[in-house]
Amino acid sequence: MPPTPIPESIRFFGLVTEFRRWLTRNGKRERELWVGFYKQAARKTGITYTGAVDQALSSAGSTVYK
């Protein structure tokens, strides 16, 4: 089971392309990334869990935890 993140370390991405860009630039040097998701009732929008998993799995060397 993965450890619990520190709230300040959670990143929220507005678009899947932003997440993909982060993975391209940082994926090989960063050890982990905690991605935040907004609830459907929230007024904020961001990437979906499915979109994040699709991008992470297509990025080489990623480990995805549910």
The first five atom37 places (N, CA, C, CB, O) and aatype in JSON, in Angstrom:
{
  "aatype": [12, 14, 14, 16, 14, 9, 14, 6, 15, 9, 1, 13, 13, 7, 10, 19, 16, 6, 13, 1, 1, 17, 10, 16, 1, 2, 7, 11, 1, 6, 1, 6, 10, 17, 19, 7, 13, 18, 11, 5, 0, 0, 1, 11, 16, 7, 9, 16, 18, 16, 7, 0, 19, 3, 5, 0, 10, 15, 15, 0, 7, 15, 16, 19, 18, 11],
  "atom_mask": [
    [1, 1, 1, 1, 1],
    [1, 1, 1, 1, 1],
    [1, 1, 1, 1, 1],
    [1, 1, 1, 1, 1],
    [1, 1, 1, 1, 1],
    [1, 1, 1, 1, 1],
    [1, 1, 1, 1, 1],
    [1, 1, 1, 1, 1],
    [1, 1, 1, 1, 1],
    [1, 1, 1, 1, 1],
    [1, 1, 1, 1, 1],
    [1, 1, 1, 1, 1],
    [1, 1, 1, 1, 1],
    [1, 1, 1, 0, 1],
    [1, 1, 1, 1, 1],
    [1, 1, 1, 1, 1],
    [1, 1, 1, 1, 1],
    [1, 1, 1, 1, 1],
    [1, 1, 1, 1, 1],
    [1, 1, 1, 1, 1],
    [1, 1, 1, 1, 1],
    [1, 1, 1, 1, 1],
    [1, 1, 1, 1, 1],
    [1, 1, 1, 1, 1],
    [1, 1, 1, 1, 1],
    [1, 1, 1, 1, 1],
    [1, 1, 1, 0, 1],
    [1, 1, 1, 1, 1],
    [1, 1, 1, 1, 1],
    [1, 1, 1, 1, 1],
    [1, 1, 1, 1, 1],
    [1, 1, 1, 1, 1],
    [1, 1, 1, 1, 1],
    [1, 1, 1, 1, 1],
    [1, 1, 1, 1, 1],
    [1, 1, 1, 0, 1],
    [1, 1, 1, 1, 1],
    [1, 1, 1, 1, 1],
    [1, 1, 1, 1, 1],
    [1, 1, 1, 1, 1],
    [1, 1, 1, 1, 1],
    [1, 1, 1, 1, 1],
    [1, 1, 1, 1, 1],
    [1, 1, 1, 1, 1],
    [1, 1, 1, 1, 1],
    [1, 1, 1, 0, 1],
    [1, 1, 1, 1, 1],
    [1, 1, 1, 1, 1],
    [1, 1, 1, 1, 1],
    [1, 1, 1, 1, 1],
    [1, 1, 1, 0, 1],
    [1, 1, 1, 1, 1],
    [1, 1, 1, 1, 1],
    [1, 1, 1, 1, 1],
    [1, 1, 1, 1, 1],
    [1, 1, 1, 1, 1],
    [1, 1, 1, 1, 1],
    [1, 1, 1, 1, 1],
    [1, 1, 1, 1, 1],
    [1, 1, 1, 1, 1],
    [1, 1, 1, 0, 1],
    [1, 1, 1, 1, 1],
    [1, 1, 1, 1, 1],
    [1, 1, 1, 1, 1],
    [1, 1, 1, 1, 1],
    [1, 1, 1, 1, 1]
  ],
  "atom_positions": [
    [[0.85, -1.18, 0.0], [0.0, 0.0, 0.0], [0.89, 1.24, 0.0], [-0.96, 0.0, 1.23], [1.84, 1.32, 0.78]],
    [[0.6, 2.22, -0.86], [1.43, 3.42, -0.94], [1.25, 4.29, 0.3], [1.09, 4.22, -2.21], [0.2, 4.23, 0.94]],
    [[2.25, 5.11, 0.64], [2.13, 6.0, 1.79], [1.13, 7.13, 1.52], [3.5, 6.59, 2.16], [0.78, 7.4, 0.38]],
    [[0.69, 7.77, 2.58], [-0.23, 8.9, 2.47], [0.57, 10.15, 2.09], [-1.01, 9.13, 3.81], [1.61, 10.42, 2.68]],
    [[0.08, 10.92, 1.09], [0.83, 12.11, 0.65], [0.67, 13.28, 1.6], [0.39, 12.52, -0.74], [-0.3, 13.37, 2.35]],
    [[1.63, 14.18, 1.57], [1.52, 15.45, 2.26], [0.65, 16.34, 1.36], [2.95, 16.11, 2.56], [0.93, 16.43, 0.17]],
    [[-0.39, 16.98, 1.91], [-1.3, 17.77, 1.05], [-0.61, 18.75, 0.12], [-2.25, 18.52, 1.91], [-1.08, 18.97, -1.0]],
    [[0.5, 19.36, 0.54], [1.2, 20.32, -0.31], [1.86, 19.65, -1.51], [2.24, 21.06, 0.49], [2.19, 20.33, -2.49]],
    [[2.04, 18.34, -1.46], [2.72, 17.64, -2.55], [1.76, 17.15, -3.63], [3.5, 16.47, -1.99], [2.21, 16.61, -4.65]],
    [[0.46, 17.33, -3.43], [-0.53, 16.87, -4.41], [-0.64, 17.9, -5.53], [-1.91, 16.64, -3.74], [-0.82, 19.09, -5.27]],
    [[-0.52, 17.44, -6.79], [-0.63, 18.33, -7.95], [-1.96, 18.1, -8.65], [0.55, 18.11, -8.95], [-2.38, 16.96, -8.84]],
    [[-2.61, 19.17, -9.03], [-3.86, 19.11, -9.79], [-3.55, 19.62, -11.19], [-5.0, 19.97, -9.11], [-2.93, 20.67, -11.36]],
    [[-3.97, 18.87, -12.19], [-3.76, 19.25, -13.59], [-5.11, 19.59, -14.21], [-3.05, 18.11, -14.39], [-6.08, 18.85, -14.04]],
    [[-5.16, 20.71, -14.93], [-6.4, 21.13, -15.57], [-6.72, 20.35, -16.83], [0.0, 0.0, 0.0], [-7.88, 20.12, -17.16]],
    [[-5.67, 19.94, -17.54], [-5.84, 19.23, -18.81], [-4.92, 18.01, -18.87], [-5.56, 20.17, -20.0], [-3.85, 18.0, -18.26]],
    [[-5.34, 17.01, -19.61], [-4.51, 15.82, -19.8], [-3.19, 16.2, -20.46], [-5.25, 14.77, -20.63], [-2.15, 15.6, -20.17]],
    [[-3.22, 17.18, -21.36], [-1.98, 17.6, -22.03], [-0.97, 18.18, -21.04], [-2.3, 18.63, -23.12], [0.24, 18.01, -21.23]],
    [[-1.44, 18.86, -20.0], [-0.54, 19.37, -18.96], [0.12, 18.22, -18.2], [-1.3, 20.29, -17.98], [1.31, 18.26, -17.91]],
    [[-0.67, 17.2, -17.89], [-0.14, 16.03, -17.2], [0.87, 15.3, -18.08], [-1.29, 15.08, -16.8], [1.94, 14.9, -17.6]],
    [[0.54, 15.14, -19.36], [1.46, 14.48, -20.29], [2.77, 15.26, -20.38], [0.82, 14.35, -21.68], [3.85, 14.66, -20.41]],
    [[2.69, 16.58, -20.44], [3.89, 17.43, -20.5], [4.73, 17.26, -19.22], [3.49, 18.91, -20.69], [5.95, 17.17, -19.3]],
    [[4.06, 17.2, -18.04], [4.79, 16.99, -16.8], [5.51, 15.64, -16.84], [3.83, 17.05, -15.58], [6.68, 15.55, -16.46]],
    [[4.83, 14.6, -17.29], [5.45, 13.27, -17.38], [6.65, 13.28, -18.31], [4.43, 12.23, -17.85], [7.68, 12.68, -18.01]],
    [[6.53, 13.96, -19.44], [7.62, 14.03, -20.41], [8.84, 14.75, -19.82], [7.16, 14.74, -21.69], [9.97, 14.31, -20.0]],
    [[8.6, 15.84, -19.12], [9.7, 16.65, -18.58], [10.3, 16.08, -17.29], [9.21, 18.05, -18.32], [11.5, 16.21, -17.05]],
    [[9.47, 15.45, -16.47], [9.91, 15.07, -15.13], [9.87, 13.58, -14.84], [9.09, 15.76, -14.14], [10.38, 13.13, -13.8]],
    [[9.28, 12.81, -15.73], [9.04, 11.4, -15.45], [10.27, 10.57, -15.14], [0.0, 0.0, 0.0], [10.18, 9.63, -14.34]],
    [[11.39, 10.89, -15.73], [12.6, 10.09, -15.5], [13.38, 10.51, -14.26], [13.5, 10.17, -16.7], [14.14, 9.71, -13.72]],
    [[13.2, 11.74, -13.8], [13.98, 12.19, -12.65], [13.19, 12.22, -11.34], [14.53, 13.56, -12.93], [13.78, 12.15, -10.27]],
    [[11.88, 12.33, -11.42], [11.06, 12.37, -10.21], [10.7, 10.95, -9.79], [9.77, 13.2, -10.44], [10.37, 10.1, -10.61]],
    [[10.77, 10.71, -8.5], [10.48, 9.37, -7.99], [8.98, 9.09, -7.91], [11.11, 9.2, -6.62], [8.54, 7.96, -8.14]],
    [[8.2, 10.12, -7.58], [6.75, 9.93, -7.47], [6.03, 11.24, -7.74], [6.38, 9.39, -6.08], [6.61, 12.32, -7.68]],
    [[4.75, 11.11, -8.03], [3.88, 12.26, -8.22], [2.51, 11.89, -7.68], [3.8, 12.68, -9.73], [1.95, 10.86, -8.04]],
    [[1.98, 12.73, -6.82], [0.63, 12.55, -6.31], [-0.29, 13.46, -7.12], [0.55, 12.86, -4.77], [-0.15, 14.68, -7.08]],
    [[-1.22, 12.86, -7.84], [-2.15, 13.61, -8.69], [-3.48, 13.73, -7.95], [-2.35, 12.92, -10.08], [-4.03, 12.74, -7.47]],
    [[-3.99, 14.97, -7.87], [-5.28, 15.21, -7.23], [-6.4, 15.23, -8.25], [0.0, 0.0, 0.0], [-6.21, 15.61, -9.41]],
    [[-7.57, 14.81, -7.81], [-8.77, 14.79, -8.65], [-9.89, 15.49, -7.92], [-9.17, 13.33, -9.04], [-10.06, 15.31, -6.71]],
    [[-10.66, 16.29, -8.64], [-11.8, 16.99, -8.06], [-13.03, 16.09, -8.1], [-12.07, 18.32, -8.79], [-13.21, 15.3, -9.03]],
    [[-13.88, 16.23, -7.1], [-15.15, 15.5, -7.1], [-16.03, 16.08, -8.21], [-15.87, 15.61, -5.71], [-15.87, 17.23, -8.61]],
    [[-16.95, 15.27, -8.7], [-17.81, 15.72, -9.79], [-18.65, 16.92, -9.4], [-18.72, 14.6, -10.23], [-18.96, 17.75, -10.25]],
    [[-19.01, 17.05, -8.13], [-19.83, 18.17, -7.68], [-19.03, 19.46, -7.49], [-20.52, 17.81, -6.39], [-19.61, 20.53, -7.3]],
    [[-17.73, 19.37, -7.53], [-16.88, 20.56, -7.34], [-17.03, 21.51, -8.52], [-15.4, 20.16, -7.15], [-17.29, 21.08, -9.65]],
    [[-16.84, 22.76, -8.26], [-16.92, 23.75, -9.34], [-15.64, 23.82, -10.15], [-17.24, 25.11, -8.78], [-15.61, 24.43, -11.21]],
    [[-14.58, 23.2, -9.65], [-13.31, 23.16, -10.36], [-13.28, 21.97, -11.29], [-12.12, 23.11, -9.38], [-13.91, 20.94, -11.03]],
    [[-12.56, 22.11, -12.38], [-12.42, 20.99, -13.31], [-10.96, 20.61, -13.42], [-13.0, 21.35, -14.7], [-10.07, 21.42, -13.17]],
    [[-10.73, 19.39, -13.79], [-9.38, 18.89, -13.95], [-9.42, 17.57, -14.69], [0.0, 0.0, 0.0], [-10.45, 17.16, -15.21]],
    [[-8.27, 16.92, -14.74], [-8.21, 15.65, -15.44], [-8.97, 14.59, -14.65], [-6.75, 15.21, -15.68], [-9.13, 14.7, -13.43]],
    [[-9.42, 13.58, -15.35], [-10.12, 12.48, -14.7], [-9.13, 11.38, -14.32], [-11.23, 11.92, -15.62], [-8.01, 11.34, -14.81]],
    [[-9.57, 10.51, -13.44], [-8.73, 9.38, -13.04], [-8.37, 8.54, -14.26], [-9.45, 8.51, -11.97], [-7.22, 8.15, -14.44]],
    [[-9.37, 8.27, -15.1], [-9.14, 7.46, -16.3], [-8.13, 8.12, -17.22], [-10.45, 7.23, -17.05], [-7.24, 7.44, -17.74]],
    [[-8.26, 9.42, -17.43], [-7.31, 10.15, -18.28], [-5.9, 10.1, -17.72], [0.0, 0.0, 0.0], [-4.93, 9.95, -18.47]],
    [[-5.78, 10.22, -16.4], [-4.45, 10.18, -15.77], [-3.83, 8.79, -15.88], [-4.54, 10.58, -14.29], [-2.64, 8.66, -16.18]],
    [[-4.63, 7.76, -15.66], [-4.11, 6.39, -15.76], [-3.67, 6.1, -17.19], [-5.17, 5.37, -15.31], [-2.61, 5.52, -17.4]],
    [[-4.47, 6.49, -18.17], [-4.11, 6.26, -19.57], [-2.76, 6.91, -19.9], [-5.21, 6.82, -20.5], [-1.91, 6.3, -20.54]],
    [[-2.57, 8.14, -19.45], [-1.31, 8.83, -19.72], [-0.15, 8.2, -18.97], [-1.43, 10.3, -19.35], [0.94, 8.04, -19.53]],
    [[-0.36, 7.85, -17.71], [0.71, 7.26, -16.91], [1.13, 5.9, -17.46], [0.27, 7.13, -15.46], [2.32, 5.59, -17.48]],
    [[0.18, 5.11, -17.89], [0.51, 3.8, -18.43], [1.22, 3.89, -19.76], [-0.74, 2.96, -18.58], [2.03, 3.02, -20.1]],
    [[0.94, 4.93, -20.53], [1.62, 5.09, -21.81], [3.01, 5.71, -21.63], [0.77, 5.96, -22.75], [3.81, 5.73, -22.57]],
    [[3.3, 6.2, -20.43], [4.61, 6.75, -20.11], [5.48, 5.62, -19.58], [4.51, 7.93, -19.07], [5.08, 4.92, -18.65]],
    [[6.65, 5.43, -20.15], [7.53, 4.32, -19.77], [7.95, 4.41, -18.32], [8.76, 4.28, -20.67], [8.32, 5.48, -17.84]],
    [[7.91, 3.29, -17.63], [8.41, 3.19, -16.27], [7.49, 3.72, -15.2], [0.0, 0.0, 0.0], [7.94, 3.95, -14.07]],
    [[6.22, 3.92, -15.49], [5.3, 4.45, -14.48], [4.69, 3.32, -13.66], [4.19, 5.28, -15.14], [4.44, 2.23, -14.17]],
    [[4.45, 3.6, -12.39], [3.72, 2.71, -11.52], [2.47, 3.46, -11.08], [4.59, 2.24, -10.29], [2.55, 4.59, -10.61]],
    [[1.31, 2.83, -11.23], [0.05, 3.48, -10.91], [-0.6, 2.74, -9.75], [-0.89, 3.52, -12.13], [-0.76, 1.52, -9.8]],
    [[-0.98, 3.5, -8.7], [-1.69, 2.94, -7.56], [-3.1, 3.49, -7.56], [-0.97, 3.26, -6.24], [-3.31, 4.67, -7.85]],
    [[-4.06, 2.64, -7.24], [-5.45, 3.09, -7.13], [-5.7, 3.54, -5.71], [-6.44, 1.98, -7.53], [-6.81, 3.95, -5.38]]
  ]
}
